[in-house]
């Protein structure tokens, strides 16, 4: 997966969104992106139904789950761009989780940890924390049954959809 290419593509979408909504550029923090990421994680978890142990209803179709996964990836990449993360210089990180529910909880925890680190300037751990969040999210995707190629393809399709949404007044 060419993370640097995805960051560049995400930067294009972010610029498009700011052009459509210029007030965003004047916000003092990017807390709204962290909250949006949390919401997208919740929507993804809901579609997988991994935590609904009381229910016999199956998860949503893989296409739906992949699109929701792409939404989260958009915000993670956008946050990486905001933090000036150079993915081209980033080495992969091995991450393992015992199950999908644990993976979701860890991704939530990492997103909150990164937000606190950025918001309250707890040192210069932004790059490490973002990298850990990114690779944990990729591992969650793998656990959901997606290859890196499928993740990238899903991201690109959703990115195109998001550009169209901005052009149509979404």
PyMOL commands that set and color helices and strands:
alter all, ss='L'
color gray80, all
select helices_A, chain A and resi 3-20+22-26+31-48+62-82+87-89+100-119+126-143+148-167
alter helices_A, ss='H'
color red, helices_A
deselect
rebuild
show_as cartoon
